[in-house]
């Protein structure tokens, strides 16, 4: 008994010295949840060779972002079970038009459109093959693979967006466990050594809009894991016990597909879940699931994760109409008229999430390289919209050590000052496409590209 107690004490000392929630990057929006590291001092310049501490080939596809937990860097991926399988190539719109323009006149009739759609459905079915849904853990210093776990093996029931794979939700950690949401393929809880604590493979099958795929990450607060489940079927939000994997409560939602990761705010001593939806943004009591407030005004199929400041939440969407709202969280009922402090209605984020640094709210317009910054208290424009020298943007901006990092899909990262004015610092190119959000921690920044995981570190 004494020997066991001593071992637990030693393990606890090691754990506390190796994991620090203030210096690690425990989810794709960082330890504060707003995209900012208050402790990291990463490089501002790099290339595909300069300041690259290590670079590792990663399996399969996925746009999930890396997280940093102590000396571990963790990603997810979905790889073909049969690496030699040949899937039909996705044709571009131009190729489809050429293939089904039977008269060669450049016009596609309704009958030809129907043939093209039928062809695409058949090609889509052929791509529904067995995948391994994986979690990979790398040594932060060396890049060595510490462990690789297959959460499950399964054949997806529907396709994904052509830009992504079946691993779009980022892992989330509290410094003790790692939560991985593969949606219809299940929710999995691992410890830091890669041992499976529990799994939930009974959650159901999502039917996403346009078969775009699944990609919402979970949120953790204490022993509560918040699982979003908005899709074209019966949507819901669910809170699961972190220790046992059992459902604490589940509440149906009248919402279509969205890909928003929930946030947890504490207002007047009460913790609430802030979850954005196409019909309403809502607040739920974390303990009971009671709906506290709702506010309308979002456009179609939101993706961008909210930012929080005190009793304010900042929510946005851009598909079918640009909108950014500052919502007060200390009210109840329908607060559409009474709880919206200010709004912005141009160049708001679609896929990239909001970045809140002190009182400065940075955002990338739609999915383009256009940056704006407003005062979070008033909504007053500080600078922008400013067009950036990068391509379309899926990655969410992050901030560290007085700088903001905005990464385009072409792999170029523009570094600007974390300031009320636009100050260009550097433009870097990692050498391959990037859709995942960067993870700054310590004196490093980790970048998940299309084919590789990079550790960028000042030499």
C-alpha positions as CSV (number, residue, x, y, z in Angstrom):
1,X,0.0,0.0,0.0
2,X,2.8,2.4,1.0
3,X,4.7,1.6,-2.2
4,X,1.6,2.3,-4.3
5,X,1.0,5.6,-2.6
6,X,4.6,6.6,-3.1
7,X,4.3,5.8,-6.8
8,X,1.2,7.9,-7.1
9,X,3.0,10.9,-5.4
10,X,6.0,10.5,-7.8
11,X,3.7,10.3,-10.8
12,X,1.9,13.4,-9.6
13,X,5.1,15.4,-9.3
14,X,6.2,14.3,-12.7
15,X,2.8,15.2,-14.2
16,X,2.6,18.6,-12.7
17,X,6.1,19.5,-13.8
18,X,5.6,18.4,-17.4
19,X,2.2,19.8,-18.2
20,X,1.2,23.5,-17.8
21,X,-2.1,24.7,-19.0
22,X,-0.7,28.3,-19.3
23,X,2.2,27.4,-21.5
24,X,0.9,24.4,-23.5
25,X,-1.7,24.7,-26.3
26,X,-4.4,22.3,-25.2
27,X,-7.0,22.9,-28.0
28,X,-7.0,24.6,-31.4
29,X,-7.7,28.0,-29.8
30,X,-5.2,27.8,-27.0
31,X,-5.4,27.8,-23.2
32,X,-7.4,31.0,-23.1
33,X,-9.7,29.8,-25.9
34,X,-9.4,33.0,-27.9
35,X,-6.4,32.0,-30.1
36,X,-3.7,33.7,-27.9
37,X,-0.8,32.3,-26.0
38,X,0.3,34.6,-23.2
39,X,3.6,32.8,-22.7
40,X,4.9,31.6,-26.1
41,X,7.8,33.3,-27.9
42,X,7.8,31.5,-31.3
43,X,9.8,32.6,-34.3
44,X,8.5,35.2,-36.7
45,X,10.5,34.0,-39.7
46,X,10.9,30.6,-41.4
47,X,10.9,28.7,-44.7
48,X,10.7,25.1,-45.6
49,X,14.3,24.8,-44.4
50,X,15.0,27.9,-42.2
51,X,14.2,27.5,-38.5
52,X,12.7,24.0,-39.0
53,X,13.7,21.9,-35.9
54,X,12.0,18.8,-37.3
55,X,9.6,17.8,-40.0
56,X,7.6,14.5,-40.0
57,X,5.6,12.8,-42.7
58,X,2.0,12.2,-41.5
59,X,-0.4,9.6,-42.7
60,X,-3.7,10.0,-44.3
61,X,-5.7,13.2,-44.7
62,X,-7.0,15.6,-42.1
63,X,-7.2,19.3,-41.4
64,X,-7.4,19.0,-37.6
65,X,-4.9,21.2,-35.7
66,X,-2.1,20.0,-33.6
67,X,-2.2,20.5,-29.8
68,X,0.8,20.7,-27.4
69,X,0.6,18.9,-24.0
70,X,3.8,19.0,-22.0
71,X,6.5,17.3,-24.2
72,X,3.8,15.9,-26.6
73,X,2.4,17.2,-29.9
74,X,-0.8,15.4,-30.8
75,X,-2.7,15.2,-34.1
76,X,-5.4,13.1,-35.6
77,X,-5.6,11.6,-39.1
78,X,-7.8,9.3,-41.2
79,X,-5.9,6.9,-43.5
80,X,-7.0,4.3,-45.9
81,X,-6.9,0.8,-44.3
82,X,-5.6,-0.4,-47.6
83,X,-2.8,2.0,-48.5
84,X,-2.7,0.6,-52.1
85,X,-6.4,1.3,-52.7
86,X,-7.0,3.6,-55.7
87,X,-9.8,6.0,-55.2
88,X,-11.4,7.8,-58.2
89,X,-10.0,11.3,-58.6
90,X,-12.4,14.2,-57.9
91,X,-13.0,16.1,-61.1
92,X,-13.0,19.9,-61.1
93,X,-16.1,21.8,-62.3
94,X,-14.3,22.6,-65.6
95,X,-13.6,18.9,-66.1
96,X,-17.2,17.9,-65.3
97,X,-18.5,20.5,-67.8
98,X,-16.2,19.2,-70.5
99,X,-17.2,15.6,-69.8
100,X,-20.9,16.1,-69.9
101,X,-21.1,18.9,-72.5
102,X,-22.4,16.4,-75.2
103,X,-22.9,19.0,-77.9
104,X,-19.6,20.8,-77.3
105,X,-21.4,24.2,-77.3
106,X,-20.3,25.2,-73.8
107,X,-23.9,25.0,-72.5
108,X,-24.9,22.3,-70.0
109,X,-28.6,21.3,-70.3
110,X,-30.7,20.1,-67.4
111,X,-30.4,16.6,-68.6
112,X,-26.6,16.9,-68.8
113,X,-26.6,18.4,-65.3
114,X,-28.6,15.4,-64.0
115,X,-26.1,13.0,-65.6
116,X,-23.2,14.9,-64.0
117,X,-24.8,14.7,-60.6
118,X,-25.5,11.0,-61.0
119,X,-21.8,10.5,-62.0
120,X,-20.6,12.4,-59.0
121,X,-22.8,10.3,-56.7
122,X,-21.4,7.1,-58.1
123,X,-17.8,8.4,-57.7
124,X,-18.6,9.4,-54.2
125,X,-19.8,5.9,-53.3
126,X,-16.6,4.5,-54.6
127,X,-14.7,6.7,-52.2
128,X,-16.6,5.3,-49.2
129,X,-13.9,2.7,-48.3
130,X,-12.5,1.6,-45.0
131,X,-10.4,4.0,-43.0
132,X,-8.2,3.9,-39.9
133,X,-9.1,6.8,-37.6
134,X,-5.9,7.6,-35.8
135,X,-4.3,9.6,-33.0
136,X,-0.6,10.3,-33.2
137,X,1.7,11.6,-30.5
138,X,5.2,13.1,-31.3
139,X,8.0,14.1,-29.0
140,X,8.0,17.8,-28.9
141,X,11.8,18.2,-28.8
142,X,12.8,15.6,-31.5
143,X,9.7,14.9,-33.5
144,X,10.1,11.2,-32.7
145,X,6.8,9.3,-32.8
146,X,6.0,8.4,-29.2
147,X,2.8,6.5,-29.9
148,X,0.2,5.9,-32.6
149,X,-3.2,4.6,-31.7
150,X,-6.0,3.4,-34.0
151,X,-9.2,4.7,-32.3
152,X,-11.3,2.7,-34.7
153,X,-11.5,1.3,-38.2
154,X,-14.7,1.9,-40.2
155,X,-16.2,2.7,-43.5
156,X,-17.8,6.2,-43.6
157,X,-21.5,6.4,-44.5
158,X,-21.1,9.6,-46.4
159,X,-18.4,11.6,-48.1
160,X,-16.5,14.7,-47.0
161,X,-15.7,18.0,-48.5
162,X,-13.1,17.7,-51.3
163,X,-10.7,19.9,-49.4
164,X,-10.5,17.7,-46.3
165,X,-10.5,14.1,-45.0
166,X,-12.3,12.4,-42.3
167,X,-10.3,13.9,-39.5
168,X,-11.2,17.6,-39.3
169,X,-12.0,17.9,-35.6
170,X,-9.0,18.9,-33.5
171,X,-8.1,17.0,-30.4
172,X,-8.7,18.6,-27.0
173,X,-6.9,18.1,-23.7
174,X,-7.1,19.2,-20.1
175,X,-3.5,18.2,-19.5
176,X,-4.5,14.8,-18.2
177,X,-6.6,13.2,-21.0
178,X,-7.0,13.7,-24.7
179,X,-10.5,13.8,-26.2
180,X,-10.8,13.0,-29.9
181,X,-14.1,13.5,-31.8
182,X,-14.5,11.5,-35.0
183,X,-18.2,12.3,-35.1
184,X,-20.1,9.3,-36.5
185,X,-17.1,7.1,-35.9
186,X,-17.2,7.9,-32.2
187,X,-15.7,10.0,-29.3
188,X,-12.5,8.6,-27.7
189,X,-10.7,9.4,-24.5
190,X,-7.0,8.6,-24.2
191,X,-4.5,9.3,-21.4
192,X,-1.2,10.9,-22.2
193,X,0.5,7.6,-22.8
194,X,-2.1,6.6,-25.4
195,X,-4.1,4.2,-23.3
196,X,-7.8,4.2,-24.1
197,X,-9.8,5.4,-21.1
198,X,-13.2,5.1,-22.7
199,X,-15.1,5.4,-26.0
200,X,-18.5,6.3,-27.2
201,X,-19.3,4.6,-30.5
202,X,-23.1,4.8,-29.9
203,X,-23.6,8.4,-30.8
204,X,-25.3,7.9,-34.1
205,X,-24.6,8.9,-37.7
206,X,-24.5,12.5,-38.8
207,X,-25.9,13.7,-42.1
208,X,-24.1,16.9,-42.9
209,X,-25.1,19.6,-45.3
210,X,-23.8,18.8,-48.8
211,X,-22.0,15.8,-47.4
212,X,-19.3,18.3,-46.3
213,X,-18.2,16.0,-43.5
214,X,-17.9,16.3,-39.7
215,X,-15.5,18.6,-37.9
216,X,-16.6,20.1,-34.6
217,X,-14.2,19.7,-31.6
218,X,-15.4,19.1,-28.1
219,X,-14.9,21.5,-25.1
220,X,-13.7,20.4,-21.7
221,X,-14.5,22.0,-18.3
222,X,-13.6,20.0,-15.2
223,X,-15.3,16.7,-15.6
224,X,-17.7,17.9,-18.3
225,X,-17.1,17.2,-22.0
226,X,-19.4,19.2,-24.3
227,X,-20.2,17.4,-27.5
228,X,-21.9,19.4,-30.4
229,X,-24.0,17.4,-32.8
230,X,-25.7,19.8,-35.3
231,X,-26.5,18.1,-38.6
232,X,-29.4,17.6,-41.1
233,X,-31.0,15.0,-38.8
234,X,-32.1,15.6,-35.2
235,X,-29.4,17.9,-33.8
236,X,-28.4,18.0,-30.1
237,X,-25.9,19.2,-27.6
238,X,-24.6,16.7,-25.1
239,X,-22.5,16.8,-21.9
240,X,-20.5,13.7,-21.1
241,X,-18.6,12.8,-18.0
242,X,-14.9,13.1,-18.6
243,X,-14.1,10.2,-16.2
244,X,-16.6,7.6,-17.2
245,X,-17.8,8.6,-20.7
246,X,-21.4,8.5,-19.6
247,X,-23.9,11.1,-20.7
248,X,-24.8,13.7,-18.0
249,X,-27.5,15.4,-20.1
250,X,-28.5,15.7,-23.7
251,X,-30.7,18.4,-25.3
252,X,-32.3,18.5,-28.7
253,X,-31.6,21.5,-30.9
254,X,-33.7,22.8,-33.9
255,X,-30.6,23.6,-35.9
256,X,-29.2,22.4,-39.3
257,X,-25.5,21.5,-39.9
258,X,-22.8,23.7,-38.4
259,X,-19.2,23.1,-37.5
260,X,-18.8,25.4,-34.5
261,X,-16.8,24.3,-31.5
262,X,-18.6,25.3,-28.2
263,X,-17.1,27.7,-25.6
264,X,-17.7,27.7,-21.9
265,X,-18.2,31.0,-20.1
266,X,-18.7,31.8,-16.4
267,X,-21.1,34.7,-15.8
268,X,-22.3,35.7,-12.3
269,X,-20.9,32.5,-10.9
270,X,-22.7,30.3,-13.3
271,X,-21.1,28.3,-16.1
272,X,-22.8,28.3,-19.4
273,X,-22.1,26.8,-22.8
274,X,-22.1,29.3,-25.7
275,X,-23.0,27.5,-28.9
276,X,-23.6,29.2,-32.2
277,X,-26.3,28.0,-34.7
278,X,-27.8,29.1,-38.0
279,X,-31.2,29.7,-36.3
280,X,-30.0,31.0,-32.9
281,X,-26.9,31.4,-30.9
282,X,-27.7,30.0,-27.5
283,X,-26.5,29.7,-23.9
284,X,-27.0,26.5,-21.9
285,X,-26.5,25.9,-18.2
286,X,-23.4,23.6,-18.1
287,X,-24.7,21.7,-15.1
288,X,-28.3,21.1,-16.2
289,X,-28.7,21.8,-19.9
290,X,-31.3,24.6,-19.3
291,X,-31.4,27.0,-22.1
292,X,-30.6,30.4,-20.7
293,X,-30.8,32.7,-23.7
294,X,-31.0,32.8,-27.5
295,X,-30.2,35.4,-30.1
296,X,-30.9,35.2,-33.8
297,X,-29.0,36.8,-36.7
298,X,-26.4,34.3,-37.9
299,X,-26.2,33.4,-41.6
300,X,-26.0,29.9,-43.0
301,X,-24.1,26.9,-41.5
302,X,-21.7,28.7,-39.1
303,X,-18.2,27.4,-38.6
304,X,-16.2,30.1,-36.8
305,X,-15.7,29.4,-33.0
306,X,-16.7,32.3,-30.7
307,X,-14.4,34.4,-28.6
308,X,-15.2,35.3,-25.0
309,X,-14.4,38.4,-22.9
310,X,-16.0,38.8,-19.5
311,X,-19.8,38.6,-19.9
312,X,-19.5,39.1,-23.7
313,X,-19.4,36.5,-26.5
314,X,-18.3,37.4,-30.1
315,X,-20.0,35.2,-32.7
316,X,-19.8,35.3,-36.5
317,X,-20.7,33.7,-39.8
318,X,-20.4,34.7,-43.5
319,X,-22.1,32.2,-45.7
320,X,-25.2,33.8,-47.3
321,X,-24.5,37.1,-45.4
322,X,-21.8,38.6,-43.3
323,X,-22.4,39.0,-39.6
324,X,-20.4,39.5,-36.4
325,X,-22.3,40.0,-33.1
326,X,-21.2,41.0,-29.6
327,X,-23.7,39.3,-27.3
328,X,-24.2,39.9,-23.6
329,X,-24.3,36.7,-21.7
330,X,-25.9,38.0,-18.5
331,X,-29.5,38.0,-19.8
332,X,-32.2,35.5,-20.3
333,X,-34.8,34.6,-22.9
334,X,-34.7,35.9,-26.4
335,X,-32.1,38.6,-26.3
336,X,-31.9,39.4,-30.0
337,X,-33.1,43.0,-29.4
338,X,-31.7,43.6,-25.9
339,X,-28.5,41.6,-25.8
340,X,-26.6,42.6,-28.9
341,X,-24.1,45.3,-28.0
342,X,-22.8,45.9,-31.6
343,X,-22.5,44.2,-35.0
344,X,-20.2,44.2,-38.0
345,X,-21.8,43.3,-41.4
346,X,-18.9,43.1,-43.8
347,X,-15.8,40.8,-44.3
348,X,-16.6,38.6,-41.3
349,X,-15.2,35.1,-40.9
350,X,-16.6,32.0,-42.4
351,X,-14.3,29.1,-41.6
352,X,-11.5,30.9,-39.6
353,X,-12.3,31.6,-36.0
354,X,-12.1,34.9,-34.2
355,X,-8.9,36.0,-32.5
356,X,-9.3,38.1,-29.3
357,X,-6.1,39.7,-27.9
358,X,-6.8,42.0,-25.0
359,X,-9.5,44.4,-26.4
360,X,-8.5,43.8,-30.1
361,X,-10.7,41.4,-32.1
362,X,-9.0,40.2,-35.3
363,X,-10.8,38.4,-38.1
364,X,-10.2,37.2,-41.6
365,X,-13.0,38.1,-44.0
366,X,-15.0,35.1,-45.3
367,X,-12.3,32.6,-46.4
368,X,-10.1,35.2,-48.1
369,X,-6.9,36.9,-47.1
370,X,-8.6,40.1,-45.9
371,X,-7.8,41.1,-42.3
372,X,-9.8,43.4,-40.1
373,X,-9.4,44.5,-36.5
374,X,-12.1,46.1,-34.3
375,X,-12.3,47.3,-30.7
376,X,-14.0,44.4,-28.8
377,X,-15.7,46.8,-26.4
378,X,-17.3,49.1,-28.9
379,X,-17.1,47.4,-32.4
380,X,-15.2,50.5,-33.6
381,X,-13.0,49.7,-36.6
382,X,-9.3,49.9,-35.8
383,X,-7.9,48.9,-39.2
384,X,-8.9,47.1,-42.3
385,X,-10.3,45.4,-44.2
386,X,-6.8,45.0,-45.4
387,X,-5.9,42.6,-48.3
388,X,-3.0,40.3,-47.4
389,X,-0.4,38.7,-49.6
390,X,-1.8,35.2,-48.9
391,X,-4.4,32.9,-50.6
392,X,-7.7,31.7,-49.3
393,X,-7.7,31.1,-45.5
394,X,-9.1,28.1,-43.6
395,X,-6.6,28.3,-40.7
396,X,-7.7,30.4,-37.7
397,X,-5.3,33.3,-36.8
398,X,-3.3,33.0,-33.6
399,X,-1.3,35.5,-31.5
400,X,1.8,35.2,-29.4
401,X,4.6,37.6,-28.1
402,X,3.1,40.7,-29.6
403,X,2.5,39.2,-33.1
404,X,-0.5,37.8,-35.0
405,X,0.0,34.8,-37.4
406,X,-2.4,34.4,-40.4
407,X,-1.8,31.3,-42.6
408,X,-3.2,30.9,-46.1
409,X,-4.1,27.6,-47.8
410,X,-1.0,28.0,-49.9
411,X,1.2,27.6,-46.8
412,X,2.2,31.2,-46.5
413,X,2.0,32.8,-43.1
414,X,1.8,36.6,-42.7
415,X,3.0,37.8,-39.4
416,X,1.7,41.2,-38.3
417,X,1.9,43.2,-35.1
418,X,-0.6,42.5,-32.4
419,X,-1.6,46.2,-32.4
420,X,-4.4,48.7,-33.2
421,X,-2.6,49.5,-36.5
422,X,-1.6,47.3,-39.4
423,X,2.1,46.5,-39.0
424,X,3.7,43.9,-41.3
425,X,6.4,41.9,-39.6
426,X,7.2,38.9,-42.0
427,X,5.9,36.7,-44.7
428,X,6.9,33.0,-44.5
429,X,6.3,29.9,-46.7
430,X,6.3,26.4,-45.2
431,X,6.4,24.9,-48.7
432,X,3.1,23.0,-48.7
433,X,-0.6,23.7,-48.3
434,X,-1.9,24.4,-44.8
435,X,-5.5,24.4,-43.6
436,X,-5.0,23.6,-39.9
437,X,-4.6,26.3,-37.2
438,X,-1.0,26.8,-35.9
439,X,-0.1,25.9,-32.4
440,X,2.4,28.3,-30.6
441,X,4.0,27.0,-27.4
442,X,7.2,27.9,-25.7
443,X,9.7,29.1,-28.3
444,X,8.1,27.0,-31.0
445,X,5.2,27.0,-33.3
446,X,3.8,23.8,-34.8
447,X,2.3,23.7,-38.2
448,X,0.3,20.8,-39.7
449,X,0.6,20.9,-43.4
450,X,-1.1,18.7,-46.0
451,X,1.7,16.1,-45.8
452,X,3.9,16.9,-42.8
453,X,3.9,18.1,-39.2
454,X,6.5,20.9,-38.7
455,X,8.2,22.2,-35.6
456,X,9.4,25.8,-36.2
457,X,12.0,26.9,-33.7
458,X,14.6,29.6,-33.6
459,X,18.0,27.9,-34.1
